[in-house]
Amino acid sequence: MVARIYRPAKTAMQSGQAKTQDWRLDFEPETPRTVEPLMGYTSSTDMRQQLRLDFATKDEAIAYAEKNGLAYEVFEAEVPKRRLAAYSDNFKFNRMGAWTH
């Protein structure tokens, strides 16, 4: 079973960086999910898939995986390449673009 160590991305419902500073350890599923034929629910017999561990640093997560003999992969987040701007920048006196409505 392979564990993934990564830093979670921010959700679409928040504008801040809350809950994105910690590192997370998740397990890859061992068995595929199955669809229950009567009701159509998706289920799995893999209980490790429900386990999610949070760590303050990447080194702590790696140390935990090595201590418990887990195979792991570390995924680094990419830095966004866009310039962050505030809404008030649209109304600045010395703005760079043309003023249009």
Secondary structure as the mmCIF struct_conf table of DSSP 4:
data_model
#
loop_
_struct_conf.conf_type_id
_struct_conf.id
_struct_conf.beg_label_comp_id
_struct_conf.beg_label_asym_id
_struct_conf.beg_label_seq_id
_struct_conf.end_label_comp_id
_struct_conf.end_label_asym_id
_struct_conf.end_label_seq_id
STRN STRN1 VAL A 2 TYR A 6
HELX_LH_PP_P HELX_LH_PP_P1 PRO A 8 THR A 11
TURN_TY1_P TURN_TY1_P1 ALA A 12 MET A 13
BEND BEND1 SER A 15 GLY A 16
TURN_TY1_P TURN_TY1_P2 ALA A 18 LYS A 19
BEND BEND2 GLN A 21 ASP A 22
STRN STRN2 TRP A 23 PHE A 27
HELX_LH_PP_P HELX_LH_PP_P2 GLU A 28 PRO A 29
BEND BEND3 GLU A 30 THR A 31
STRN STRN3 THR A 34 VAL A 35
TURN_TY1_P TURN_TY1_P3 PRO A 37 MET A 39
STRN STRN4 THR A 42 SER A 43
BEND BEND4 THR A 45 THR A 45
BEND BEND5 MET A 47 MET A 47
HELX_RH_3T_P HELX_RH_3T_P1 ARG A 48 GLN A 50
STRN STRN5 ARG A 52 PHE A 55
BEND BEND6 ALA A 56 THR A 57
HELX_RH_AL_P HELX_RH_AL_P1 LYS A 58 LYS A 67
TURN_TY1_P TURN_TY1_P4 ASN A 68 GLY A 69
STRN STRN6 ALA A 71 PHE A 75
HELX_LH_PP_P HELX_LH_PP_P3 GLU A 76 PRO A 80
BEND BEND7 ARG A 82 ARG A 82
HELX_RH_3T_P HELX_RH_3T_P2 TYR A 87 PHE A 91
TURN_TY1_P TURN_TY1_P5 PHE A 93 ASN A 94
BEND BEND8 MET A 96 GLY A 97
#
